[in-house]
Amino acid sequence: MMVRRQVQVSALITDLDNTLWDWVHIWYSGFTPMLEELVRITSIDRETLEREIRTIHQLRGTSEYSHLLQELPSLKTWAGKEDFVGLLEPAIDAYRAGRRESMRLYPTVLSTLTTIRNSGCKIIAYTESKAYYTNYRIRKFGLDGIIDVVYSPADHDFPDGVSPEQLRTMPHGYYDFQSTEHRLTPSDAMKPDRRVLETIITELKLSRSRIAYVGDSLTKDVSMAQEVGVIDVYAQYGLAQHSEEYQLLRKVTHWSNQDVERERELLSRPLVTPSYTLQQFGELLEMFSFTLLR
């Protein structure tokens, strides 16, 4: 029997959402109970709330907008001149509880990344999620210091007169990485646009032939890696487009009509064949030999 020789990898670049953790499930687990509580408390119909939520998400460019409730027209009308955030505390609590209970890495992710890090291999994350929640999840999952550098877009805008500092309840240093470096990507860079991946390779002086890139999307992650000429690895376990959770996300997503059309166009392209496919993250250790970049 011929044994396939392990390829040496000195830099692992990984997507985050639905590659290291199930972002769609985490989002759904917080958003759904919050929405149900809003309907119960206010008697505003769900369809109206979903429609208004999508409008706000599109305006702010994210489906994780921390000032969402304060900007929904129906809630403003329902409350009149009252400060209604306190009245909606059960909905906010439901969101936090649902998110807290679902916050976990996929199996084998932490142990695998720790093994790779201990080998001297550099670990870089590249995500399209905004900076604050990217930072929050990396710290929450104990990946600060395991991931060397994370690339993400900047945070979303806030209404006039509102700053992120006003919304934070912990000391300033609590929100900072202790070891991981955070670099921001251009706001108009969307996968499979190769610019950010090329920038990562250039800025970190990586050897292209010894880079493995892992992601859950064939049309975005895998095709981008192939175009740039690095080793592509498909995280097949992260596929979520056909789930009930994903269908709700589509209803309230921040994607513009142009984004939806772009997604449809990407999906209509010829099928991308990945070089490597993962059924679980830990299989990386069987596929590659992770080493220090020399």
C-alpha angles and dihedrals in degrees: 000000000000114000114214110236114239115247115233114242124188098172127042115196112190137184113228114206112073089356103069095013138009099259095173091055093045091050093046093047091058101033099049099056089043091054092047091052091049090055091047095048099042104025088225108147117255095236092058092050093047091051093049092044091055091051091053093044090053091048092053097037097234141082088217103067113159095201094050102119094050091059102046108112095212092054091049091052092045093052098041110192094341122113092248101184090087090050089056096050093115089058092048091048091049090053093050094046093049093048092046093053093050099044106114140121121246112266116284094010098113096043092045095049090047091053091048092048092050090054090064093250114143116241120207128179124208118188139162092216116109122266102254099054091038089055092044095052095045090053093042093053094048094248097125102118094014091074108057099200133005124200118202141143119270121264123283122265122267130215117274110282095021122103131182089244090063090058097048121094101183129076114279096253091057091075096051129093113247096205113354115091117227120210125181126232127214113277092234096050111108128168130288085036101113097210098094094045090050089049092052091052092048099042095047094040093233126177104243095210091056099049122106116195118199126194143146099232123080093193095046114022102028097039091048093050091049092049092051092047103243128127108280122213122185117215094208093175090069096064108129108155095106098047127108088239092058092050090059090047089055090056094056102023124139089229112120122224086260090054091050090050090048090052090050090050092050091051091050093058120103113286113274114226112212121220091221131017127201125208087182132008095246091068087081088081090059094047102046143032106227115211144164115276107250 
